Amino acid sequence: MRNVLIVVFVLIVGCGGEAPAARWVACEFTGSTPGGVTVRSCAELETDDPDKHESQCADTSNLEAELVDRCSTDDVLGTCVVTGEGETMTTYHYETELLTADLVKPLCEAMNGTWTPR
């Protein structure tokens, strides 16, 4: 499960940009660990280059990813906010079987993010 979470974080962090933000891009990720545990998250990024970030959402290899209008706030376990290169990304981690804040919080903090439990 940790590998899936790390992959999600790596994909999302690669979404940084350098220009002023203009439009929200939201991408919802769903994946399963080798043990069959489902992991679900959604990342929102305000950007002036939505096409680039939308194509990154579609190109996630081993995760299911879908562009959405905005991330749902239902069943949120907590959020991780990462700021860099003039952009702020909020990742919503949803309650799923066996996923706890104790697993996600250290990953968020390792990326210099701010973890907020719900």
ABEGO torsion letter per residue (X at the ends): XAAAAAAAAAAAAAABBABBBABBBBBBBBBBBAAGBBBBBBBBBBBABAAAAAAAAABAGABBBBBBABBBABGBAEBBBBBBGGBBBBBBBBBBBGBBAAAAAAAAAAAGBBBBBX
